[in-house]
Amino acid sequence: QVQLVESGGGLVQAGGSLRLSCAASLRTFRRYGMGWFRQAPGKEREFLAAISWNGGNTYYADSVQGRFTISREYAKNTVYLQMNSLKPEDTAVYYCAASAQAFVFNEAGYDYWGQGTQVTVSS
């Protein structure tokens, strides 16, 4: 059974930083492309960032480019999302996802999802 467990969410002031973690129970973690998404109340789930199976490629949505960084640590089967210069509009539930494809940016391309972690940015 595949599990993705996010952690690191919380309440932060505007301009602050948070680092989200996603621990994956995937036996072949290094073969999966990984991504981060978020969903704000009343809005559709939004793609944020993706990292390829080998870590050699990353891709970001325009809304977070230059502020967020995705990375992965194979020894811990974990993917991270470093979030800097946070804004109130970043408030959402953040999800990590795993794809059997090497590198994918759209929601439909992901096979497994975590339960989400809440990030709240106060003004």
C-alpha positions, -999 to +999 in steps of 0.1 A: +000+000+000+014+033-011+014+061+014+024+097+010+025+117+043+029+154+043+042+174+073+055+209+080+024+230+075+013+256+100+006+292+106+032+318+094+033+355+089+035+371+055+071+372+043+080+341+064+091+306+053+080+270+057+094+238+045+070+210+037+081+174+037+064+144+021+075+109+031+067+082+006+063+045+012+071+037-024+096+008-027+108+023-060+107+060-050+136+068-072+115+058-103+087+082-096+083+118-106+070+139-076+049+170-074+033+195-051-002+209-054-024+231-033-061+238-029-076+269-014-112+271-002-136+274-030-109+269-056-096+240-078-065+222-070-035+240-084-002+226-096+029+242-079+061+223-086+074+190-100+107+172-098+118+144-122+126+109-111+163+115-111+161+150-095+177+165-126+147+186-137+123+208-119+094+229-130+073+256-113+040+273-117+044+310-124+027+318-091+055+303-071+085+306-094+114+321-075+098+317-041+093+279-038+119+252-043+112+215-047+138+189-039+141+152-030+162+130-008+164+094-019+179+081+013+148+092+031+122+086+003+112+122+009+104+152-012+104+187+001+089+221-008+108+251+006+085+280+006+099+315+011+084+350+009+050+336+018+019+356+010-017+355+024-028+341-010-006+311-004-030+299+022-043+265+012-041+228+018-008+215+003-006+180-013+023+160-025+018+134-053+037+107-070+037+098-107+049+067-125+058+090-153+093+105-151+083+142-150+047+155-152+030+188-145-007+181-147-029+166-120-041+138-141-006+124-145-002+116-108-011+082-094-008+086-056-017+115-033-011+125+003-037+136+027-026+172+027-012+197+052-027+231+060-006+262+054-020+295+067-003+328+060-014+358+080-012+393+068 
